[in-house]
Amino acid sequence: MKMLNKNNHYYFIGIKGSGMSALALILNDLGYHVSGSDITEYTFTQKGLEDRQIEMLPFSEDNIKPGLSIIAGNAFSDDHMEIKKAHELGLKVVRYHDFVGQLIKSFTSIAIAGAHGKTSTTGLMAHVLGGIEPTSYLIGDGTGKAVKDSRFFAFEADEYQRHFIAYSPDYCVMTNIEFDHPDYFKDLDDVYDAFQQEASQVKKALFVYGDSKLLKSLKVDIPKYTYGFNKDDDFCATNIEKTAEGSSFDVNHHGKKLGRFMIKLYGDHSILNSLAVIGVSYMEGLDMATVAEELLTFKGVQRRLAESKVKDMTIIDDYAHHPTEIDATISAVRQKYPEKEVIAVFQPHTYTRTKQFLSEFAKSLQEADHVFVTPIFGSAREQKGTVKSEDLIKKIEGSAHLITEETVDQLNQFSNAVLVFMGAGDVQKYERAYQKQYK
């Protein structure tokens, strides 16, 4: 790869970002000197960086020195103090997505795109392929790994601001097309246009969820395979059995049974993710019995139905921040814990998304037995808006209340239940405040 130089010191501006931290781990594995800067507040992505002893500094223009190779996170504009200093020193600044777009060219690359399900599917893909062939990966939960002589590279391809247009992967799995990121995309047609452009850049094959009319209508010159629950899907799950232990199902491909598979995961979306992995594995000639063995040992990714215990309460930490994701999370929890009450603690993420999907959020959250909503979490690009958490609470039918770090004792009224903390911001601080009461 031309951009890689063994003498380079790669400096990441925004190193704690989920994709950035994963990429930093990859370059560290490859033997490069890696460091970076970010906010001083603790984020769940920094543990991996600390474990590899990768230096993380507070933002400061003094960090930028001659000789650094700069990789800039997409959350930061060219007006950021460190990026400005890098330009003043004549340093080349490469954006995260452009760097990844070059990195993947050395492998058989598998991109995972979609409004939802990217991280879970990428994690599953990396686990299965990596158990069979050397596989490197970049996952949106902040984990990344470079494996020597890798055949495969599995990675997330984010549609925000059309960043995934920097990628021309061998394979691409598209889980869904939905309107999200209203701060950037105009409407659903705008989102579709971005996915169509990315689909046209895929080299070997495109895998799409068969129930999505939008995905099925994408026009490509390569094979396009559907996966799902319908008999006419190219990769179809049948004879599905769901229990508190997980899900079992047969997979058929054009009338041929590829095998019976078991996953210790929950919800229809987990079966769909598995079908995408099975499809790519089959097209790459991997043994289906071995694929089944690898699927069975996958335990999930960070911040996706991550589970812990406090007293008699089951605590779930999940990244769900869109109505469709909340539906999937609560459905999965119901499958695993059918006899228990489900209490949702939801942190709305960004003002524009909350305002755009206010009614949809209310409808999804109503699937829980009790709902608590935290103040809205903004973003680096968006610190205020015209909507409040109270607006969402008013739309939720039934039991819904505002909760803050100071009022987490509201949750003490529940026992032997499942407490689901959901959000893409810092919702974990409410979880920590709840747990702190019992330490």
N, C-alpha and C positions, 0 to 999 in steps of 0.2 A: 504494500500500500504506500503510495507516494507521500501521503501526509505523515506517515510514521517515520521517525528518525530515532535511532537508539540513543542519540546524545540529547534528545529533547527533554526539557522539563515541562510537562504539561500542567498548566495552571487553569483550574476550573472556576469561573465566576458564577456562583450559585451552585456550589458543589453538593449541597444537601438536597437539591431537587431530585425527584424520584428517578428520572432518566439519567440525570447528570451523575448522581452517586453511583448508579449501576455502571455507567461508562468509565468512571474513575477506577472502579474495582477491576474492570476488564484491562485497562491500560497498566494498572499496577501488576496484574497477573502476568502481563506480557513483558514485565521487567523495566518499565519506564518509571522515571521519577515523577510522582504525582502529588500535587497539593491543590489547595483552593480556598475560597472564601464564601461566607454566607452570613445569615443572621445568627445571633448568638443564642437565641432560644433553642431548646432541645427539640429535635425532630426524630421520628422513628427511623429515618434513613441513615442516621449518622453512626449507628452501632457498627454496621459493617465497615465503615471508614475507620472507626476507632480500632476495630479488631485488626485491621491491616496497618495500623499506625500511620495513616495518611493525615498529614497536617491540615487542619481547618482553621482559618483565620477570620476575624471580623472584617467586614468590608472596609477597605482603606486604599486610597490611591498609592500609598507608600508600599503596598504589597507588590505593585507592578514594577518589574525591573527588566533591564535589557536581557535578551536571551530567552525569555519565557515564550512558550507556545501557548497561546490563549484559546481556550474553549469556553464560549459564553453561553449561559443558559438562555432559553427563549423568553423567560419572564422579564429580562432586563433589556431596556432600550439602549441605543447608542449614547444616550445622555448619562448613563450610569457612570459614576466617578472612576471606576476601574477600567471600564471600556474606553472612556475618553483618554485616560492616562496611557493606555496601551496604544491608542492611535497616535498620541503625541510622540511616543517613543518609536513609532514606525513598526510596531509589532503586528504581525498578522493575527487577526481575530476571526476564528472559525466558529460558526454557530453549531450548536449541538446536533441538529438534524442533518446538517451538511457533512459533519464529521462521520456520523453513523452511516450516511449514504455511501461514503467511500469505504468505510471499514467492512461492510458486508460483501463487498465484491470479491473477497478472497475465499468465500464459502458458498455452499448451497444454502441460500438464505430463505427463511420462512418468516414473512411479516404477518402480524396479527393486527387487523384494523377493525374498527367498529365503534359505535357510540358507547357500548357497554361490553364487558366480558373480555377485554384485551388482556388484562393482567392474569386473570385466572387461566385463560386459554394458553397464553405464552408460557406460564409456569408449568402447566401440564405438558405442553409440547416439549419444552426443554427437558423435563424429567423423563418422559418416555424415550425421546430420541437419545438423550444422554446416557440412558441405561443400556443402549444397544450399540451406538456409535459415538465417537468423540464429538461433543457438541458444546459450543459456546453459546452464551445467551445474555440478553439484556431485558430485564423485566421491570415493569413500572412500579413494583413495590420496593424499589431501591436496591435490588439484588442483581449482580452481574458477575459473570465468570468467563474467563478465557481458558480453554482447554487446548493443550498442545496438539497440533495436527488435526484440528477439528474438521469433520466433514460438514457438519450443519452449524448454522447460526440462527437461533430463534429470537425474535425481538418484537417489541411493540411498535406499531406505526400509528402515531397520533394525528388525527385529522385537524386539530386546532390550528388555525391560521394556515391551513394547507401544508403543514410541515412535512407530512408524509410524501409529498410530491418529490422530495429529495431522494426517495428510495425507488429502486428498480429491482425488486426481489425476484428470486426464482419462483417462489410460491407466495400466495397471499390468501389468508383466511379472513373473510369479512363476516363478522358476527351479526351485524344489523346496520341499518341506516336510519337514524332518528335525528330530529332537530335538537341540537344542544349548542352550547356556547353562543347564546344570543348576543353576546357582546362583540362577536365577530361575524358569524354567519347571518345573512339577511333572513333566510327562510329555509324550508326543507329542500326546495329546488337548488339553492346555493350549496347545501350540504351534498346533495346528490351529484352535482357537477364536480365537486372535489373528489368524491369516490370514483366517479367515472374516469377522471383523469388518472388517478392512482391505478385503477384496474387496467388501464391501457398500457401501463408500464411494466406489468408483471410478465415474466419471461416464460415460465413453464406451465403453470395451471393456477386457476382461481377457484377457491372453495367458498361457497356462500350458503347461508341459512335458507333452506328451501321454502319457508313460509313467508319470506320477505319478497313482496312483489317488486320493490325497488331494486333489491340485489339481483333478482332473477332477470331484470330488464337491462342490466349492465351489458354493454356491447364490447366484446373482446375478440381477438383473433387467435386466442389460445383456448385449450379445453377449459370449460367452466363446469364444476361439479357442485351439485346441491347436496346438503345433508339435513336430516330432520326425521320426522315421524311418519311421513307419508310414503306410500308404496312406490310412488314414482320418483322419489329422491334417489340420487345416485348412491348415497350411503344412508341407509335407513335403519333406524332402531325399532325392533319389534319385541314382543313378549317381555315387556318391561315389568320388573318387580321392584317396588320401592318399600324399604323397611327403615327402621331406626338405625340400621347398620350401614345403609347406603343404597345403591341401585344396581340391578343386574339387567342385562339386555342382550339380545342377539343383534348382529349387524349383517345386513345383506347388501351386496353390491351387484346390481343388474342380475338379480335372481340367484346369485352365488352367496352362500352363507360364509362369512369370514370368520365367525366364531362367536362364542358367548363371552361377554365381558362384565366385570364387576368393578365398581368404583366405590370407595368409601367417602363419597361426596353426596351432596344433597341438592334436590331441585332439578327441574327439567333442563335448566341452563347448563348444569354440570354434565348431563348426558349429551347435550348438543356440543359442548366443548370437546368431549371425548370423541364424538363422531368426526369432528374436524381433524383431530390428531390421528385417528385411525385412517382417515382418508389420505392424508399426506404420507403417513407411514406406508400405506399400501402402494401408493404410486412410486415410492422410493424403493419398493421391493423388500421391505422389512418383514420378518417373520411375524405373523399375526399372534401366534401363541406367546411369543416373547413380548409383543406389544401388550397383550392382556396381563402378563405378569407385572409389567412396569406400571400400567394403569392402577393395578391393585395396591401398589405401594405409595401412591402419591397422597400426601397429607395436606396439600393446599399451599397457598402463598400468604405472605404477610398481609395483614389487614383485610383478609377476605374470610369471614366466618372464623376468625381467630378466637380460640376459646380458653377461658380460665375459670377458676372457682373462687367465690368469696362466701364463706359460711355455707348456707344451703342454696345459694344463688349461682346460676350458670351465667357467666359474663361472655358476651360476644362482641368482638371489635370488628367493624366492617367499614369498608370504604364507600359504601352506597351513598350517592349524592344526587341521583336522578330518580324520578318516579319509577321507571322500569327496573332500576337496580334495587330499589326498596321493595318492590313486589317480589323480586327473585329472592332477596335475602330473607324476608319474612316467610315466604313459602318454604325455603330450605330449612329454616328453624322449625317450622311446623312439622315437617317430615321427620326431623330428628327427635323432636320433643313434642309428640302429639298430645300428651296429657298435661302439659304445663302452660301456664299463662305466659304471654309474650308482652314485655314492656319495652317500648321503643323510646330511646333518647336520641333525637335527631338534631344535628347541627346543619342548618341551611348553609350552602356554600355559594357565595357571591350573590349580590343583590339582583343582578340582571336575571340569573337563572331562577332565583326564588320568585321574582315577579312574573316571569314568563310562565312558570309551571305551578303557580299557587294552587289552583284547583286540583291539578294532577297529584301534587304532593299530598294534599289533604286526603284524596281518595286512597292513595297507596298506604298512608300511615294509618288509616282507619282499619286496616287489616290486623293491626296489633290490638291487644286487649286494653292497653293504656298507652298514652303518648305524652312525652315531654319534649318540648322544643327549646333549644338554647338560643341565645342571641345569634344573629347572622354573622358568619365568618366572611370577611372580605377577601381581597387578594392584592398582590403587588400592583395590579392594574386598576383596582376598583375598591376604594376605601369607604364609600358611602353610597346610599341610594334612597329611593322613595318608598321602599317597602320595609316592614318590620316583622319580626317573628310573631308578634301578636296578631298580625293580619292572617297568618297561616293558622294559628290556633283557633281563631274565630270560624274558620272554614271546616275544621275537623269536627265531625259529629261524634259525640260521646265524651270520653275522659281525655282532655288535653290541657296541659299546663305549661307555663314558662318555667325553665329551670336555669340556674346559674351555679357557679362553683360554690357560692355561699349557701345555696338552698338544695344541695344534693341530698340532704337528709329526708327530702320528700320521698326518696326511693326506699327508705327504711321500712315503709309500711308493707312491702311485699316480702314474701318468703317462698322458698322452693319454686321459684319462677325463672324465666330466662330474660335477662336484661341485655338488650341489644343497643350498643352505642354505634351510631351511623353518621358518617360525614367524611368529607375530603379535606377538612381544615385541621383544627387541633382539638377535635372532640375527645381525644384521649385524656385531656386535662380534667374533664368531668368524670371520666372513669377513674382516674387516679385519685380525685377528690373523694369519690365514693369509697374506694378501697382503703383510703387513708384512715377512715373512721374505725376500721377493724384491725389496724396494725398496731 
